[in-house]
Amino acid sequence: MDFRPALRARAFASGEGPSYNRVADRLRAEHTPAPLLYEVVLGAGRGWPYLRDVVMPRLVAFLHHKRRDPLRGEGVVVALFDGDRFDLLECEALLAAYRELEDLDGAGFRARVTDWLAKAPV
């Protein structure tokens, strides 16, 4: 499954990798409170199964530990690095894309998040 176009369509900013730090610094400076940034490296061998089975459970655990709603991810921006580019998505947009790609309704997503949190390391 080529999930990348669905995620890129939801990005609010994109660019070449070397410009990421400048963009991230500007993002933090322009918003109060500054958003939390969660960085994910995709690339060769890291397709949909990696995002679905590794990244998403870890992201939900991160949200929980940062006292953010793991169903919404407010105040969190996800930086997806793929090759020489990056895409920035509001966490809510990434979660919505995941629900869409996995064909989950609200109750199904809530059950998956609950399962991930039950299995997350403390």
MOPAC internal coordinates of N, CA, C and O (Angstrom, degrees):
PM7 1SCF
backbone

  N    0.0000 0     0.00 0     0.00 0    0    0    0
  C    1.4540 1     0.00 0     0.00 0    1    0    0
  C    1.5295 1   108.22 1     0.00 0    2    1    0
  O    1.2310 1   121.17 1   -52.20 1    3    2    1
  N    1.3239 1   115.37 1   127.80 1    3    2    1
  C    1.4585 1   118.50 1   176.81 1    5    3    2
  C    1.5212 1   108.46 1   -93.62 1    6    5    3
  O    1.2310 1   121.43 1   -84.79 1    7    6    5
  N    1.3163 1   114.87 1    95.21 1    7    6    5
  C    1.4615 1   122.97 1  -176.90 1    9    7    6
  C    1.5131 1   112.58 1   -85.39 1   10    9    7
  O    1.2310 1   120.22 1   164.08 1   11   10    9
  N    1.3205 1   117.19 1   -15.92 1   11   10    9
  C    1.4599 1   120.73 1  -173.03 1   13   11   10
  C    1.5310 1   113.43 1   -58.76 1   14   13   11
  O    1.2310 1   118.67 1   135.86 1   15   14   13
  N    1.3483 1   120.14 1   -44.14 1   15   14   13
  C    1.4723 1   118.39 1   178.73 1   17   15   14
  C    1.5377 1   112.92 1   -60.08 1   18   17   15
  O    1.2310 1   120.09 1   142.98 1   19   18   17
  N    1.3161 1   117.44 1   -37.02 1   19   18   17
  C    1.4731 1   120.17 1   179.22 1   21   19   18
  C    1.5227 1   110.88 1   -64.94 1   22   21   19
  O    1.2310 1   120.27 1   143.94 1   23   22   21
  N    1.3246 1   117.08 1   -36.06 1   23   22   21
  C    1.4679 1   120.06 1   178.93 1   25   23   22
  C    1.5245 1   110.60 1   -76.14 1   26   25   23
  O    1.2310 1   120.47 1   136.74 1   27   26   25
  N    1.3266 1   116.70 1   -43.26 1   27   26   25
  C    1.4709 1   119.53 1  -179.78 1   29   27   26
  C    1.5197 1   111.76 1   -62.03 1   30   29   27
  O    1.2310 1   120.36 1   147.30 1   31   30   29
  N    1.3189 1   116.92 1   -32.70 1   31   30   29
  C    1.4682 1   120.46 1   178.84 1   33   31   30
  C    1.5255 1   111.36 1   -65.58 1   34   33   31
  O    1.2310 1   120.17 1   156.23 1   35   34   33
  N    1.3181 1   117.29 1   -23.77 1   35   34   33
  C    1.4704 1   121.45 1  -179.27 1   37   35   34
  C    1.5300 1   113.12 1   -96.62 1   38   37   35
  O    1.2310 1   120.54 1   177.44 1   39   38   37
  N    1.3297 1   116.57 1    -2.56 1   39   38   37
  C    1.4720 1   120.43 1  -178.79 1   41   39   38
  C    1.5240 1   110.26 1   -70.54 1   42   41   39
  O    1.2310 1   120.73 1   -39.23 1   43   42   41
  N    1.3311 1   116.22 1   140.77 1   43   42   41
  C    1.4613 1   119.63 1   175.43 1   45   43   42
  C    1.5206 1   111.14 1   -96.38 1   46   45   43
  O    1.2310 1   120.50 1   169.12 1   47   46   45
  N    1.3361 1   116.64 1   -10.88 1   47   46   45
  C    1.4624 1   121.41 1   175.32 1   49   47   46
  C    1.5173 1   108.42 1  -155.10 1   50   49   47
  O    1.2310 1   121.20 1   -32.71 1   51   50   49
  N    1.3135 1   115.32 1   147.29 1   51   50   49
  C    1.4634 1   121.94 1   177.94 1   53   51   50
  C    1.5155 1   107.20 1  -145.03 1   54   53   51
  O    1.2310 1   121.36 1   -20.21 1   55   54   53
  N    1.3160 1   115.00 1   159.79 1   55   54   53
  C    1.4547 1   118.15 1   177.39 1   57   55   54
  C    1.5050 1   111.71 1  -178.71 1   58   57   55
  O    1.2310 1   121.64 1     3.46 1   59   58   57
  N    1.3151 1   114.47 1  -176.54 1   59   58   57
  C    1.4526 1   120.71 1   177.21 1   61   59   58
  C    1.5236 1   108.64 1   -83.74 1   62   61   59
  O    1.2310 1   121.11 1   -36.93 1   63   62   61
  N    1.3104 1   115.48 1   143.07 1   63   62   61
  C    1.4579 1   122.47 1  -174.39 1   65   63   62
  C    1.5192 1   115.97 1   -43.90 1   66   65   63
  O    1.2310 1   119.81 1   132.37 1   67   66   65
  N    1.3437 1   117.97 1   -47.63 1   67   66   65
  C    1.4664 1   118.41 1  -177.41 1   69   67   66
  C    1.5291 1   115.09 1   -60.41 1   70   69   67
  O    1.2310 1   119.86 1   159.46 1   71   70   69
  N    1.3210 1   117.86 1   -20.54 1   71   70   69
  C    1.4688 1   119.61 1  -179.55 1   73   71   70
  C    1.5314 1   112.77 1   -89.45 1   74   73   71
  O    1.2310 1   120.09 1   178.46 1   75   74   73
  N    1.3223 1   117.44 1    -1.54 1   75   74   73
  C    1.4653 1   120.28 1  -174.51 1   77   75   74
  C    1.5318 1   112.90 1   -58.89 1   78   77   75
  O    1.2310 1   119.58 1   131.75 1   79   78   77
  N    1.3160 1   118.40 1   -48.25 1   79   78   77
  C    1.4686 1   120.04 1  -176.38 1   81   79   78
  C    1.5219 1   111.54 1   -59.88 1   82   81   79
  O    1.2310 1   120.18 1   140.48 1   83   82   81
  N    1.3056 1   117.25 1   -39.52 1   83   82   81
  C    1.4642 1   120.68 1   178.42 1   85   83   82
  C    1.5348 1   110.36 1   -64.59 1   86   85   83
  O    1.2310 1   120.52 1   136.18 1   87   86   85
  N    1.3235 1   116.61 1   -43.82 1   87   86   85
  C    1.4666 1   121.34 1   179.65 1   89   87   86
  C    1.5323 1   110.16 1   -65.83 1   90   89   87
  O    1.2310 1   120.35 1   137.41 1   91   90   89
  N    1.3241 1   116.94 1   -42.59 1   91   90   89
  C    1.4672 1   121.15 1   179.95 1   93   91   90
  C    1.5296 1   110.90 1   -64.44 1   94   93   91
  O    1.2310 1   120.29 1   138.21 1   95   94   93
  N    1.3275 1   117.05 1   -41.79 1   95   94   93
  C    1.4682 1   120.49 1   178.31 1   97   95   94
  C    1.5249 1   110.78 1   -62.50 1   98   97   95
  O    1.2310 1   120.53 1   137.92 1   99   98   97
  N    1.3225 1   116.60 1   -42.08 1   99   98   97
  C    1.4615 1   120.48 1   179.57 1  101   99   98
  C    1.5296 1   110.47 1   -65.29 1  102  101   99
  O    1.2310 1   120.58 1   139.39 1  103  102  101
  N    1.3182 1   116.50 1   -40.61 1  103  102  101
  C    1.4624 1   121.42 1   178.72 1  105  103  102
  C    1.5264 1   110.61 1   -60.28 1  106  105  103
  O    1.2310 1   120.43 1   134.76 1  107  106  105
  N    1.3264 1   116.79 1   -45.24 1  107  106  105
  C    1.4674 1   120.90 1   178.91 1  109  107  106
  C    1.5237 1   111.64 1   -64.83 1  110  109  107
  O    1.2310 1   120.60 1   140.91 1  111  110  109
  N    1.3252 1   116.45 1   -39.09 1  111  110  109
  C    1.4694 1   120.68 1  -176.97 1  113  111  110
  C    1.5271 1   112.22 1   -71.94 1  114  113  111
  O    1.2310 1   120.23 1   150.98 1  115  114  113
  N    1.3240 1   117.17 1   -29.02 1  115  114  113
  C    1.4672 1   120.57 1  -174.22 1  117  115  114
  C    1.5206 1   113.98 1   -88.85 1  118  117  115
  O    1.2310 1   119.67 1   171.97 1  119  118  117
  N    1.3285 1   118.24 1    -8.03 1  119  118  117
  C    1.4608 1   120.40 1  -176.92 1  121  119  118
  C    1.5197 1   111.53 1  -124.64 1  122  121  119
  O    1.2310 1   121.06 1   -43.10 1  123  122  121
  N    1.3263 1   115.57 1   136.90 1  123  122  121
  C    1.4518 1   121.55 1   176.30 1  125  123  122
  C    1.5201 1   107.94 1  -127.15 1  126  125  123
  O    1.2310 1   119.50 1   -59.50 1  127  126  125
  N    1.3115 1   118.56 1   120.50 1  127  126  125
  C    1.4626 1   125.33 1    -4.69 1  129  127  126
  C    1.5241 1   110.75 1   -71.41 1  130  129  127
  O    1.2310 1   121.65 1   -23.21 1  131  130  129
  N    1.3152 1   114.45 1   156.79 1  131  130  129
  C    1.4652 1   120.20 1   179.76 1  133  131  130
  C    1.5244 1   109.43 1   -64.95 1  134  133  131
  O    1.2310 1   119.97 1   -41.08 1  135  134  133
  N    1.3180 1   117.67 1   138.92 1  135  134  133
  C    1.4653 1   119.40 1   178.77 1  137  135  134
  C    1.5218 1   111.16 1   -69.09 1  138  137  135
  O    1.2310 1   121.18 1   -28.43 1  139  138  137
  N    1.3184 1   115.35 1   151.57 1  139  138  137
  C    1.4605 1   120.25 1   170.19 1  141  139  138
  C    1.5169 1   106.75 1   -78.93 1  142  141  139
  O    1.2310 1   120.35 1   -40.06 1  143  142  141
  N    1.3198 1   116.93 1   139.94 1  143  142  141
  C    1.4573 1   121.25 1   177.60 1  145  143  142
  C    1.5153 1   109.31 1  -107.64 1  146  145  143
  O    1.2310 1   120.56 1   -47.74 1  147  146  145
  N    1.3065 1   116.53 1   132.26 1  147  146  145
  C    1.4605 1   123.42 1   177.53 1  149  147  146
  C    1.5188 1   106.46 1  -119.73 1  150  149  147
  O    1.2310 1   120.25 1   -62.42 1  151  150  149
  N    1.3312 1   117.13 1   117.58 1  151  150  149
  C    1.4603 1   122.00 1  -172.99 1  153  151  150
  C    1.5216 1   111.02 1  -102.79 1  154  153  151
  O    1.2310 1   121.07 1   -45.53 1  155  154  153
  N    1.3358 1   115.56 1   134.47 1  155  154  153
  C    1.4621 1   122.90 1  -178.72 1  157  155  154
  C    1.5224 1   108.40 1  -129.69 1  158  157  155
  O    1.2310 1   120.68 1   -50.89 1  159  158  157
  N    1.3248 1   116.30 1   129.11 1  159  158  157
  C    1.4602 1   121.04 1   176.78 1  161  159  158
  C    1.5234 1   108.72 1  -102.53 1  162  161  159
  O    1.2310 1   121.46 1   -64.15 1  163  162  161
  N    1.3191 1   114.80 1   115.85 1  163  162  161
  C    1.4617 1   121.42 1   173.16 1  165  163  162
  C    1.5295 1   106.71 1   -99.13 1  166  165  163
  O    1.2310 1   120.15 1     7.16 1  167  166  165
  N    1.2753 1   117.33 1  -172.84 1  167  166  165
  C    1.4600 1   120.00 1   177.20 1  169  167  166
  C    1.5033 1   110.60 1   141.13 1  170  169  167
  O    1.2310 1   121.03 1    19.96 1  171  170  169
  N    1.3090 1   115.63 1  -160.04 1  171  170  169
  C    1.4665 1   121.60 1  -176.22 1  173  171  170
  C    1.5277 1   110.59 1   -54.08 1  174  173  171
  O    1.2310 1   121.31 1   -52.74 1  175  174  173
  N    1.3191 1   115.09 1   127.26 1  175  174  173
  C    1.4593 1   120.30 1   177.69 1  177  175  174
  C    1.5180 1   114.38 1    77.58 1  178  177  175
  O    1.2310 1   120.09 1  -178.74 1  179  178  177
  N    1.2986 1   117.43 1     1.26 1  179  178  177
  C    1.4659 1   120.95 1  -179.28 1  181  179  178
  C    1.5223 1   109.44 1  -117.27 1  182  181  179
  O    1.2310 1   121.23 1  -108.16 1  183  182  181
  N    1.3120 1   115.24 1    71.84 1  183  182  181
  C    1.4501 1   121.62 1  -178.28 1  185  183  182
  C    1.5153 1   111.65 1   -91.72 1  186  185  183
  O    1.2310 1   121.64 1    25.69 1  187  186  185
  N    1.3387 1   114.47 1  -154.31 1  187  186  185
  C    1.4552 1   120.73 1  -177.40 1  189  187  186
  C    1.5218 1   113.03 1   -55.41 1  190  189  187
  O    1.2310 1   118.43 1   135.50 1  191  190  189
  N    1.3519 1   120.60 1   -44.50 1  191  190  189
  C    1.4671 1   119.04 1   179.61 1  193  191  190
  C    1.5364 1   112.96 1   -57.02 1  194  193  191
  O    1.2310 1   120.34 1   142.95 1  195  194  193
  N    1.3235 1   116.96 1   -37.05 1  195  194  193
  C    1.4649 1   120.27 1   178.09 1  197  195  194
  C    1.5205 1   110.66 1   -65.70 1  198  197  195
  O    1.2310 1   120.60 1   132.59 1  199  198  197
  N    1.3323 1   116.46 1   -47.41 1  199  198  197
  C    1.4668 1   119.17 1   179.79 1  201  199  198
  C    1.5287 1   110.61 1   -63.47 1  202  201  199
  O    1.2310 1   120.69 1   135.45 1  203  202  201
  N    1.3200 1   116.29 1   -44.55 1  203  202  201
  C    1.4735 1   121.67 1  -176.85 1  205  203  202
  C    1.5247 1   112.32 1   -67.76 1  206  205  203
  O    1.2310 1   120.31 1   134.13 1  207  206  205
  N    1.3398 1   117.01 1   -45.87 1  207  206  205
  C    1.4617 1   121.08 1  -169.72 1  209  207  206
  C    1.5267 1   115.36 1   -96.14 1  210  209  207
  O    1.2310 1   120.49 1   161.24 1  211  210  209
  N    1.3228 1   116.67 1   -18.76 1  211  210  209
  C    1.4697 1   119.94 1  -178.31 1  213  211  210
  C    1.5258 1   111.28 1  -115.71 1  214  213  211
  O    1.2310 1   120.70 1   124.38 1  215  214  213
  N    1.3145 1   116.27 1   -55.62 1  215  214  213
  C    1.4666 1   120.28 1  -173.91 1  217  215  214
  C    1.5179 1   111.92 1   -66.56 1  218  217  215
  O    1.2310 1   120.03 1   129.84 1  219  218  217
  N    1.3157 1   117.55 1   -50.16 1  219  218  217
  C    1.4609 1   119.77 1  -174.16 1  221  219  218
  C    1.5327 1   112.74 1   -62.50 1  222  221  219
  O    1.2310 1   118.96 1   133.99 1  223  222  221
  N    1.3358 1   119.59 1   -46.01 1  223  222  221
  C    1.4737 1   117.69 1   176.83 1  225  223  222
  C    1.5339 1   112.62 1   -61.26 1  226  225  223
  O    1.2310 1   120.57 1   141.87 1  227  226  225
  N    1.3308 1   116.51 1   -38.13 1  227  226  225
  C    1.4777 1   119.44 1   178.90 1  229  227  226
  C    1.5208 1   111.23 1   -68.25 1  230  229  227
  O    1.2310 1   120.54 1   141.55 1  231  230  229
  N    1.3200 1   116.57 1   -38.45 1  231  230  229
  C    1.4624 1   120.26 1   177.76 1  233  231  230
  C    1.5274 1   110.60 1   -62.70 1  234  233  231
  O    1.2310 1   120.33 1   135.50 1  235  234  233
  N    1.3104 1   116.97 1   -44.50 1  235  234  233
  C    1.4707 1   121.00 1   179.10 1  237  235  234
  C    1.5271 1   110.55 1   -62.41 1  238  237  235
  O    1.2310 1   119.92 1   138.83 1  239  238  237
  N    1.3248 1   117.75 1   -41.17 1  239  238  237
  C    1.4716 1   120.81 1   177.09 1  241  239  238
  C    1.5302 1   110.13 1   -63.96 1  242  241  239
  O    1.2310 1   120.09 1   138.22 1  243  242  241
  N    1.3269 1   117.44 1   -41.78 1  243  242  241
  C    1.4629 1   122.25 1   177.01 1  245  243  242
  C    1.5289 1   110.21 1   -57.87 1  246  245  243
  O    1.2310 1   120.64 1   131.84 1  247  246  245
  N    1.3387 1   116.39 1   -48.16 1  247  246  245
  C    1.4572 1   120.26 1   179.53 1  249  247  246
  C    1.5263 1   111.08 1   -59.09 1  250  249  247
  O    1.2310 1   120.91 1   135.53 1  251  250  249
  N    1.3049 1   115.87 1   -44.47 1  251  250  249
  C    1.4627 1   120.84 1  -179.87 1  253  251  250
  C    1.5352 1   110.71 1   -61.01 1  254  253  251
  O    1.2310 1   120.63 1   133.66 1  255  254  253
  N    1.3325 1   116.39 1   -46.34 1  255  254  253
  C    1.4678 1   120.26 1  -178.36 1  257  255  254
  C    1.5282 1   112.92 1   -69.05 1  258  257  255
  O    1.2310 1   120.52 1   154.49 1  259  258  257
  N    1.3176 1   116.61 1   -25.51 1  259  258  257
  C    1.4706 1   121.02 1   176.93 1  261  259  258
  C    1.5262 1   111.84 1   -90.18 1  262  261  259
  O    1.2310 1   121.02 1  -171.82 1  263  262  261
  N    1.3383 1   115.65 1     8.18 1  263  262  261
  C    1.4588 1   122.45 1   178.49 1  265  263  262
  C    1.5325 1   112.53 1    61.46 1  266  265  263
  O    1.2310 1   121.73 1  -140.93 1  267  266  265
  N    1.3272 1   114.30 1    39.07 1  267  266  265
  C    1.4624 1   121.33 1   174.20 1  269  267  266
  C    1.5253 1   107.39 1  -110.10 1  270  269  267
  O    1.2310 1   120.43 1   -30.00 1  271  270  269
  N    1.2970 1   116.78 1   150.00 1  271  270  269
  C    1.4582 1   121.43 1   179.15 1  273  271  270
  C    1.5309 1   108.99 1   -65.42 1  274  273  271
  O    1.2310 1   119.74 1   -65.57 1  275  274  273
  N    1.3341 1   118.11 1   114.43 1  275  274  273
  C    1.4729 1   119.60 1  -177.05 1  277  275  274
  C    1.5238 1   113.38 1   -70.60 1  278  277  275
  O    1.2310 1   120.00 1   171.90 1  279  278  277
  N    1.3044 1   117.60 1    -8.10 1  279  278  277
  C    1.4645 1   120.57 1   175.39 1  281  279  278
  C    1.5281 1   111.64 1   -88.09 1  282  281  279
  O    1.2310 1   120.76 1   164.28 1  283  282  281
  N    1.3380 1   116.16 1   -15.72 1  283  282  281
  C    1.4698 1   119.83 1  -175.49 1  285  283  282
  C    1.5195 1   113.57 1  -125.65 1  286  285  283
  O    1.2310 1   119.86 1   139.07 1  287  286  285
  N    1.3164 1   117.87 1   -40.93 1  287  286  285
  C    1.4613 1   120.40 1   178.38 1  289  287  286
  C    1.5177 1   114.83 1    70.90 1  290  289  287
  O    1.2310 1   120.37 1  -149.54 1  291  290  289
  N    1.3168 1   116.91 1    30.46 1  291  290  289
  C    1.4616 1   119.68 1  -179.63 1  293  291  290
  C    1.5234 1   111.35 1   -59.32 1  294  293  291
  O    1.2310 1   121.21 1   -39.21 1  295  294  293
  N    1.3294 1   115.30 1   140.79 1  295  294  293
  C    1.4510 1   121.00 1   177.22 1  297  295  294
  C    1.5133 1   114.11 1    78.77 1  298  297  295
  O    1.2310 1   120.27 1  -168.42 1  299  298  297
  N    1.3322 1   117.09 1    11.58 1  299  298  297
  C    1.4668 1   121.45 1  -179.87 1  301  299  298
  C    1.5214 1   108.54 1  -122.85 1  302  301  299
  O    1.2310 1   121.30 1   -45.11 1  303  302  301
  N    1.3172 1   115.12 1   134.89 1  303  302  301
  C    1.4617 1   122.69 1   175.41 1  305  303  302
  C    1.5188 1   107.27 1  -114.58 1  306  305  303
  O    1.2310 1   120.77 1   -47.17 1  307  306  305
  N    1.3226 1   116.14 1   132.83 1  307  306  305
  C    1.4610 1   121.67 1   179.22 1  309  307  306
  C    1.5234 1   108.22 1  -103.42 1  310  309  307
  O    1.2310 1   121.19 1   -53.12 1  311  310  309
  N    1.3313 1   115.33 1   126.88 1  311  310  309
  C    1.4615 1   122.29 1   175.93 1  313  311  310
  C    1.5233 1   107.59 1  -101.95 1  314  313  311
  O    1.2310 1   120.78 1   -63.69 1  315  314  313
  N    1.3171 1   116.11 1   116.31 1  315  314  313
  C    1.4594 1   121.54 1   177.99 1  317  315  314
  C    1.5241 1   108.34 1  -102.54 1  318  317  315
  O    1.2310 1   120.59 1   -61.28 1  319  318  317
  N    1.3195 1   116.48 1   118.72 1  319  318  317
  C    1.4543 1   122.33 1   178.04 1  321  319  318
  C    1.5145 1   108.24 1  -102.00 1  322  321  319
  O    1.2310 1   121.00 1   -51.61 1  323  322  321
  N    1.3267 1   115.70 1   128.39 1  323  322  321
  C    1.4648 1   120.88 1  -179.52 1  325  323  322
  C    1.5166 1   107.36 1  -141.88 1  326  325  323
  O    1.2310 1   121.03 1   -72.03 1  327  326  325
  N    1.3143 1   115.64 1   107.97 1  327  326  325
  C    1.4587 1   119.21 1  -175.44 1  329  327  326
  C    1.5113 1   110.15 1    65.58 1  330  329  327
  O    1.2310 1   120.55 1    52.66 1  331  330  329
  N    1.3297 1   116.56 1  -127.34 1  331  330  329
  C    1.4640 1   120.46 1  -177.07 1  333  331  330
  C    1.5266 1   112.93 1   -98.14 1  334  333  331
  O    1.2310 1   119.96 1  -162.57 1  335  334  333
  N    1.3457 1   117.69 1    17.43 1  335  334  333
  C    1.4591 1   120.09 1  -178.25 1  337  335  334
  C    1.5255 1   111.10 1  -128.96 1  338  337  335
  O    1.2310 1   121.62 1   -15.43 1  339  338  337
  N    1.3094 1   114.50 1   164.57 1  339  338  337
  C    1.4590 1   120.62 1   173.47 1  341  339  338
  C    1.5168 1   108.71 1  -134.45 1  342  341  339
  O    1.2310 1   121.49 1   -25.69 1  343  342  341
  N    1.3225 1   114.76 1   154.31 1  343  342  341
  C    1.4540 1   122.78 1   173.46 1  345  343  342
  C    1.5190 1   107.28 1  -130.92 1  346  345  343
  O    1.2310 1   120.31 1   -44.54 1  347  346  345
  N    1.3187 1   117.02 1   135.46 1  347  346  345
  C    1.4543 1   122.72 1   176.66 1  349  347  346
  C    1.5196 1   109.00 1  -105.29 1  350  349  347
  O    1.2310 1   120.98 1   -52.45 1  351  350  349
  N    1.3251 1   115.74 1   127.55 1  351  350  349
  C    1.4643 1   121.76 1   178.31 1  353  351  350
  C    1.5112 1   108.63 1  -127.26 1  354  353  351
  O    1.2310 1   120.92 1   -39.46 1  355  354  353
  N    1.3227 1   115.84 1   140.54 1  355  354  353
  C    1.4569 1   118.48 1   166.88 1  357  355  354
  C    1.5201 1   105.53 1   -60.88 1  358  357  355
  O    1.2310 1   120.28 1   -39.90 1  359  358  357
  N    1.3084 1   117.07 1   140.10 1  359  358  357
  C    1.4597 1   120.43 1  -178.55 1  361  359  358
  C    1.5294 1   110.30 1   -56.13 1  362  361  359
  O    1.2310 1   120.42 1   141.09 1  363  362  361
  N    1.3101 1   116.81 1   -38.91 1  363  362  361
  C    1.4711 1   120.55 1   178.48 1  365  363  362
  C    1.5237 1   111.11 1   -57.71 1  366  365  363
  O    1.2310 1   119.92 1   142.48 1  367  366  365
  N    1.3278 1   117.76 1   -37.52 1  367  366  365
  C    1.4650 1   121.62 1   179.17 1  369  367  366
  C    1.5254 1   110.83 1   -68.56 1  370  369  367
  O    1.2310 1   120.36 1   140.54 1  371  370  369
  N    1.3316 1   116.92 1   -39.46 1  371  370  369
  C    1.4639 1   119.94 1   177.54 1  373  371  370
  C    1.5241 1   110.52 1   -65.64 1  374  373  371
  O    1.2310 1   120.28 1   136.57 1  375  374  373
  N    1.3179 1   117.07 1   -43.43 1  375  374  373
  C    1.4662 1   120.21 1   178.67 1  377  375  374
  C    1.5269 1   110.89 1   -62.96 1  378  377  375
  O    1.2310 1   120.37 1   140.79 1  379  378  377
  N    1.3169 1   116.89 1   -39.21 1  379  378  377
  C    1.4708 1   120.38 1   178.00 1  381  379  378
  C    1.5287 1   110.71 1   -65.51 1  382  381  379
  O    1.2310 1   120.19 1   138.50 1  383  382  381
  N    1.3357 1   117.24 1   -41.50 1  383  382  381
  C    1.4651 1   120.43 1   177.90 1  385  383  382
  C    1.5267 1   110.36 1   -63.46 1  386  385  383
  O    1.2310 1   120.64 1   139.21 1  387  386  385
  N    1.3249 1   116.38 1   -40.79 1  387  386  385
  C    1.4726 1   119.98 1   177.70 1  389  387  386
  C    1.5281 1   110.46 1   -60.32 1  390  389  387
  O    1.2310 1   120.35 1   131.86 1  391  390  389
  N    1.3198 1   116.94 1   -48.14 1  391  390  389
  C    1.4688 1   120.41 1   179.64 1  393  391  390
  C    1.5344 1   110.62 1   -58.05 1  394  393  391
  O    1.2310 1   121.06 1   137.32 1  395  394  393
  N    1.3240 1   115.58 1   -42.68 1  395  394  393
  C    1.4625 1   120.37 1  -179.75 1  397  395  394
  C    1.5313 1   111.04 1   -65.43 1  398  397  395
  O    1.2310 1   120.26 1   132.22 1  399  398  397
  N    1.3237 1   117.10 1   -47.78 1  399  398  397
  C    1.4629 1   120.85 1  -178.10 1  401  399  398
  C    1.5268 1   112.55 1   -66.38 1  402  401  399
  O    1.2310 1   120.54 1   150.08 1  403  402  401
  N    1.3280 1   116.58 1   -29.92 1  403  402  401
  C    1.4671 1   121.23 1   178.58 1  405  403  402
  C    1.5273 1   112.09 1   -93.57 1  406  405  403
  O    1.2310 1   120.45 1   179.27 1  407  406  405
  N    1.3223 1   116.74 1    -0.73 1  407  406  405
  C    1.4587 1   123.08 1   179.76 1  409  407  406
  C    1.5389 1   111.68 1    55.20 1  410  409  407
  O    1.2310 1   121.54 1  -129.11 1  411  410  409
  N    1.3350 1   114.66 1    50.89 1  411  410  409
  C    1.4625 1   121.39 1  -179.56 1  413  411  410
  C    1.5218 1   110.61 1  -108.06 1  414  413  411
  O    1.2310 1   120.74 1   -44.88 1  415  414  413
  N    1.3112 1   116.20 1   135.12 1  415  414  413
  C    1.4605 1   119.27 1   170.71 1  417  415  414
  C    1.5252 1   107.70 1   -85.08 1  418  417  415
  O    1.2310 1   120.39 1     1.52 1  419  418  417
  N    1.3191 1   116.85 1  -178.48 1  419  418  417
  C    1.4616 1   120.64 1  -177.38 1  421  419  418
  C    1.5138 1   113.12 1   -57.96 1  422  421  419
  O    1.2310 1   120.33 1   136.44 1  423  422  421
  N    1.3376 1   116.97 1   -43.56 1  423  422  421
  C    1.4654 1   120.78 1  -179.17 1  425  423  422
  C    1.5252 1   111.00 1   -67.38 1  426  425  423
  O    1.2310 1   120.34 1   140.60 1  427  426  425
  N    1.3234 1   116.95 1   -39.40 1  427  426  425
  C    1.4641 1   120.18 1   178.84 1  429  427  426
  C    1.5148 1   111.87 1   -65.45 1  430  429  427
  O    1.2310 1   120.79 1   139.08 1  431  430  429
  N    1.3343 1   116.10 1   -40.92 1  431  430  429
  C    1.4615 1   119.65 1   178.01 1  433  431  430
  C    1.5235 1   110.63 1   -66.60 1  434  433  431
  O    1.2310 1   120.24 1   137.51 1  435  434  433
  N    1.3094 1   117.14 1   -42.49 1  435  434  433
  C    1.4702 1   121.42 1   178.81 1  437  435  434
  C    1.5338 1   110.08 1   -59.08 1  438  437  435
  O    1.2310 1   120.22 1   138.03 1  439  438  437
  N    1.3281 1   117.18 1   -41.97 1  439  438  437
  C    1.4661 1   120.90 1   178.77 1  441  439  438
  C    1.5244 1   110.86 1   -64.47 1  442  441  439
  O    1.2310 1   120.46 1   139.75 1  443  442  441
  N    1.3232 1   116.73 1   -40.25 1  443  442  441
  C    1.4687 1   119.80 1   179.26 1  445  443  442
  C    1.5250 1   110.87 1   -65.45 1  446  445  443
  O    1.2310 1   120.37 1   136.90 1  447  446  445
  N    1.3310 1   116.90 1   -43.10 1  447  446  445
  C    1.4676 1   121.00 1   178.78 1  449  447  446
  C    1.5230 1   109.89 1   -62.23 1  450  449  447
  O    1.2310 1   120.12 1   136.77 1  451  450  449
  N    1.3089 1   117.38 1   -43.23 1  451  450  449
  C    1.4697 1   121.51 1   178.55 1  453  451  450
  C    1.5186 1   110.44 1   -59.92 1  454  453  451
  O    1.2310 1   120.13 1   138.02 1  455  454  453
  N    1.3187 1   117.37 1   -41.98 1  455  454  453
  C    1.4596 1   122.11 1   178.20 1  457  455  454
  C    1.5265 1   111.26 1   -64.42 1  458  457  455
  O    1.2310 1   120.35 1   134.66 1  459  458  457
  N    1.3306 1   116.94 1   -45.34 1  459  458  457
  C    1.4559 1   120.39 1   178.71 1  461  459  458
  C    1.5252 1   111.20 1   -60.56 1  462  461  459
  O    1.2310 1   120.40 1   136.44 1  463  462  461
  N    1.3195 1   116.84 1   -43.56 1  463  462  461
  C    1.4629 1   119.66 1  -178.77 1  465  463  462
  C    1.5305 1   111.77 1   -67.09 1  466  465  463
  O    1.2310 1   120.59 1   146.30 1  467  466  465
  N    1.3298 1   116.49 1   -33.70 1  467  466  465
  C    1.4653 1   119.39 1   177.67 1  469  467  466
  C    1.5210 1   111.11 1   -66.40 1  470  469  467
  O    1.2310 1   119.90 1   151.66 1  471  470  469
  N    1.3114 1   117.80 1   -28.34 1  471  470  469
  C    1.4646 1   122.47 1  -178.12 1  473  471  470
  C    1.5294 1   113.13 1   -95.93 1  474  473  471
  O    1.2310 1   120.54 1   172.05 1  475  474  473
  N    1.3165 1   116.58 1    -7.95 1  475  474  473
  C    1.4679 1   120.41 1  -176.73 1  477  475  474
  C    1.5169 1   111.51 1   -69.73 1  478  477  475
  O    1.2310 1   120.60 1   -37.96 1  479  478  477
  N    1.3415 1   116.47 1   142.04 1  479  478  477
  C    1.4593 1   118.75 1   173.66 1  481  479  478
  C    1.5258 1   110.59 1   -64.51 1  482  481  479
  O    1.2310 1   120.66 1   -29.46 1  483  482  481
  N    1.2812 1   116.35 1   150.54 1  483  482  481
  C    1.4690 1   121.11 1  -177.50 1  485  483  482
  C    1.4984 1   110.72 1   -79.54 1  486  485  483
  O    1.2310 1   120.10 1   180.00 1  487  486  485

